[in-house]
């Protein structure tokens, strides 16, 4: 099963409630943070003490999924944007 949440234009993004905008922005920022952590781990770059513990590496992913869930939950017109269908081969 494939679930998609589509926002095609900036006008649609600006029409979202504030909490949905914050959720989508937090989703994107935490994805960038996770990518940065992975790149730092690959090249053995020392980062702050917060992420030295390996169990905290996936914290940005957890934050991103929670923020995306909140963004979809508080969207008033989510029935137009959420599409459920079979996976593509």
TAMO-V927156 format. One record per pair of residues at least 4 apart in sequence whose ideal C-beta (glycine too) atoms are under 8 Angstrom apart, sorted by sequence separation. I is the first residue (numbers start at 1). J is the second residue. D is the distance in Angstrom with one decimal. If there is no record, write none. Layout:
I/J/D, I/J/D
//
This chain:
8/12/6.1, 9/13/7.3, 10/14/6.2, 11/15/6.6, 12/16/7.3, 16/20/4.1, 17/21/7.3, 18/22/6.3, 19/23/6.2, 20/24/6.4, 21/25/6.2, 22/26/6.0, 23/27/6.3, 24/28/6.7, 25/29/6.3, 26/30/6.0, 27/31/6.5, 28/32/6.7, 29/33/6.3, 30/34/6.3, 31/35/6.5, 32/36/6.3, 33/37/6.5, 34/38/6.5, 35/39/6.4, 36/40/6.3, 37/41/6.3, 38/42/6.4, 39/43/6.5, 40/44/8.0, 47/51/5.3, 48/52/7.7, 58/62/6.3, 59/63/6.3, 60/64/6.1, 61/65/6.5, 62/66/6.4, 63/67/6.1, 64/68/6.3, 65/69/6.3, 66/70/6.4, 67/71/6.3, 68/72/6.4, 69/73/6.1, 70/74/6.3, 71/75/6.6, 77/81/6.5, 78/82/5.2, 7/12/4.9, 16/21/5.3, 40/45/4.2, 47/52/7.5, 51/56/5.7, 73/78/8.0, 7/13/5.3, 39/45/7.7, 40/46/7.9, 50/56/6.8, 51/57/6.6, 72/78/5.7, 75/81/6.8, 40/47/5.1, 13/21/6.9, 16/24/7.6, 7/16/7.6, 37/47/7.1, 72/82/6.8, 13/24/7.4, 37/51/5.9, 41/57/7.3, 7/24/7.6, 38/57/7.8, 37/57/5.7, 34/57/7.9, 37/60/6.9, 34/58/7.7, 34/60/4.0, 33/60/4.4, 34/61/5.6, 31/60/7.3, 30/60/4.2, 34/64/7.3, 30/61/7.2, 30/63/4.6, 31/64/5.6, 30/64/3.9, 26/63/6.8, 27/64/4.8, 30/67/6.9, 26/64/7.3, 27/67/4.8, 26/67/4.0, 27/68/4.5, 24/67/7.6, 23/67/4.4, 24/68/7.2, 27/71/6.8, 22/67/7.7, 23/68/6.3, 23/69/7.9, 23/70/4.5, 24/71/4.9, 23/71/3.0, 22/71/7.7, 23/72/7.9, 20/70/7.8, 21/71/7.8, 19/70/6.7, 20/71/4.4, 23/74/7.4, 19/71/7.4, 20/72/7.7, 20/74/5.2, 16/71/7.8, 19/74/4.7, 20/75/4.9, 17/74/5.6, 17/75/7.0, 16/75/6.1, 17/76/6.7, 15/77/8.0, 5/68/7.6, 5/72/5.7, 12/81/7.9, 5/78/7.6, 7/81/6.5, 6/81/5.3, 5/81/5.5, 5/82/5.5, 6/83/7.0, 4/82/7.2, 3/82/6.7, 4/83/4.9, 3/83/7.4, 3/84/5.3, 2/84/7.2, 1/84/6.5, 2/85/5.5, 1/85/7.6, 2/86/6.6, 1/86/6.9, 2/87/4.8, 1/87/6.9, 2/88/7.2
//
